[in-house]
Amino acid sequence: MDLRRLTDEVEAVSSAYARKHGITRDDTWFLLKLQEEVGELTQAFLMRSGQARDKGCSPDELEVMFRSELADVLSQVLLMARHHGVDLEAEIERKWMPWHPERLSARDENETAGTNPNDAVDPA
């Protein structure tokens, strides 16, 4: 599944949930919902790594929680980007892909030849 299709599918779920529960998804909601999910991911990570109480969950249950929260965070990022009209594929290409090792080698070769096709900023 590609990123745009995945975003469309996540949007269908989120908008149906919002309609069912009378939730207004505005700029603030998208940001706070992402923050909520990052908090839940943090909790699942801490429980999974033994840095927080496991609340009686087995290691398998903790692993499922961790994986589920990663999916929630990604889904909320996709929803927020869609809401704000951000093309994540284009932004990842712009910000991260110039740093791909294969592109760096090509860039180094071009710089040696006196040209620099990428003025990319370090992604981190």
C-alpha positions in Angstrom: 0.0 0.0 0.0 1.4 3.4 -0.9 1.4 6.4 1.5 -1.4 8.3 -0.2 -3.7 5.3 -0.3 -2.8 4.5 3.4 -3.6 8.1 4.3 -7.0 7.9 2.5 -7.8 4.7 4.4 -6.8 6.2 7.8 -8.8 9.3 7.0 -11.9 7.2 6.3 -11.6 5.6 9.7 -10.9 8.8 11.6 -13.6 10.8 10.0 -16.2 8.1 10.6 -15.1 7.9 14.3 -15.3 11.7 14.6 -18.8 11.8 13.1 -20.0 9.0 15.4 -18.7 10.7 18.5 -19.4 14.3 17.6 -15.7 15.3 17.4 -14.6 18.4 15.6 -11.3 17.7 14.0 -9.6 21.2 13.8 -6.0 22.3 13.8 -5.8 21.9 17.6 -7.4 18.5 17.6 -4.9 17.1 15.1 -2.0 18.3 17.1 -3.3 17.2 20.5 -4.4 13.8 19.2 -0.8 13.3 17.8 0.6 14.3 21.2 -1.8 11.9 23.0 -0.7 9.1 20.8 3.0 9.9 21.3 2.4 9.8 25.1 0.7 6.4 24.8 3.7 5.2 22.7 6.1 6.4 25.4 4.1 4.6 28.0 4.1 1.4 26.0 7.8 1.7 25.3 8.6 2.2 29.0 6.5 -0.7 30.0 8.0 -2.9 27.3 11.6 -2.0 28.3 11.0 -2.6 32.0 11.2 1.1 32.9 7.6 1.3 34.0 5.3 -1.1 35.7 3.8 -3.6 33.3 0.3 -3.4 34.8 0.0 -7.2 34.8 0.6 -7.4 31.0 2.7 -10.3 29.6 5.7 -9.6 27.4 3.6 -10.5 24.4 0.9 -8.1 25.4 3.4 -5.4 25.9 4.8 -6.0 22.5 1.4 -5.8 20.9 0.8 -2.5 22.8 4.1 -1.0 21.6 3.4 -2.0 18.0 -0.2 -0.7 18.2 0.9 2.7 19.5 3.5 3.0 16.7 0.6 2.5 14.3 -1.4 5.1 16.1 1.4 7.7 15.9 1.9 7.1 12.2 -1.8 7.3 11.6 -2.1 10.6 13.4 0.9 12.0 11.5 -0.7 11.0 8.2 -4.0 12.7 9.3 -2.3 15.9 10.4 -0.3 16.1 7.2 -3.5 15.6 5.1 -5.4 18.2 7.2 -2.7 20.8 6.6 -2.2 19.9 2.9 1.3 18.5 3.4 2.5 16.0 0.8 4.6 13.8 3.1 6.1 11.8 0.2 7.4 15.1 -1.3 8.6 16.4 2.0 10.5 13.1 2.8 12.0 13.2 -0.6 13.1 16.9 -0.1 14.3 16.5 3.5 15.6 13.0 3.9 16.4 11.4 0.6 19.3 13.8 -0.3 21.1 12.1 2.6 20.6 8.6 1.3 24.1 7.0 1.1 23.8 6.4 -2.7 22.9 10.1 -3.3 25.6 11.3 -1.0 28.2 9.3 -3.1 26.8 10.9 -6.2 26.9 14.3 -4.6 30.4 13.9 -3.4 31.4 13.0 -7.0 29.6 16.1 -8.3 31.3 18.3 -5.7 34.6 17.0 -6.7 33.8 17.9 -10.3 32.9 21.5 -9.1 29.1 21.2 -9.0 26.7 20.7 -6.1 23.2 19.7 -7.1 21.9 19.4 -3.6 21.8 22.1 -1.0 20.0 19.8 1.4 19.7 20.4 5.1 20.6 17.5 7.5 17.2 15.7 8.3 17.9 15.4 12.0 
